[in-house]
Amino acid sequence: MNVFKLGVAAIVIAFISCSKDGDVDENIDLNAAIVFTVDGKTRTISAKDLEKDIPYFEDSPIIYAFRKKLAKNEKPEFDVAFAFDDKENLGDLPKTYDLTEDPYLIWKTSLNFFDYERKVEKDMRKRLVFDKGTITVYELNENKIRFDFDGEVNELNNLEGRSKVSGSVNVTY
């Protein structure tokens, strides 16, 4: 009988342990300017810590680059780069671009990341290209960009090095 009770207790403990999110940090601000989740790990950049390149709205495509301002001796975690070349549909926002259904949309909305913490053989494979999933653009003008993404990335020059990715960008200039 004691063995039975011990077995039931072990199953209950295992069930409770597995039902908790293993890699969730309660200190993560999901309302940060940049939220980036890859391989189950979420990282953020707050608006005050954000270093952003000023986009030229007249250019085609409009190119955005975001990274964290680094303190002395601090190492970067990730960068985000987004190129938007669908200016004729800016009046139709919000708009969802589904790269899974239409891979050619990558020419209208191109999203990639550089994950400095990624463990790979070659540094160029730290560049992650968003090629499957959705990008929903809510606002895009000279003063603000706001979009969400959810899908998959592949490592540059390694289509088998795939990862789930999600997050958001909400930046005011």
Secondary structure, DSSP 8 states (H G I E B T S, - for coil): -HHHHHHHHHHHHHHHHHHS-TT--TT--TTSSEEEEETTEEEEE-GGGEEE----TTSSSEEEEEEE---TT----EEEEEEE--GGGGGG-SEEEETTT-GGGGGTEEEEEEETT---SSGGGGEEEEEEEEEEEEEESSSEEEEEEEEEEEETTEEEEEEEEEEEEEEE-
